[in-house]
Amino acid sequence: MTPARVLTALLIALVSVTICWVGLDIWTGSGGDPLPLSWSAVVGTVALVVVVIAAGLPVRRWVNGRRDRPIDPLVAARTAVLAKASAYGGAALVGWYLSQGLLLLPDLVGARRERFAVALVAAAAAVGVSVAGFVVQRWCRIPPDDDETPGSSDSSRNSVR
């Protein structure tokens, strides 16, 4: 599995904010009410950060040498996939929440000011999801063996030339 890349996550966030802002602008311009955004969205997003970090901790401990009990390879692989999905999913959420904030920006009065604050805090929490994904992904990397030389592997030694 190839690791998630920061540049790709930034591109996902940029595309997400653009598409969502255009869609929400069309929606509200044609008479639709702004979509609800509450503090429970922030709480749920922060909970996702905690879940991703908690899922990565056992893998981190094992990779760092604290191997008092074996780790299931399937659990480690699932953790790596969760980390990559969190890195990219968090970026998409950043775009979603920022687009809602951008939609409210021209007219910040009354309840719209609180919704703007919620959108910004939710976007920050979504950045946290993405960062947690990148951190846990790094934790899932197994360091190379000391006896291997760079560029050599079992498959290259056994390949037919």
Secondary structure as UniProt FT lines:
FT   HELIX           6..29
FT   TURN            30..31
FT   HELIX           39..63
FT   TURN            64..65
FT   HELIX           73..104
FT   HELIX           105..107
FT   HELIX           111..139
FT   TURN            146..147
FT   TURN            150..151
FT   HELIX           154..157
//
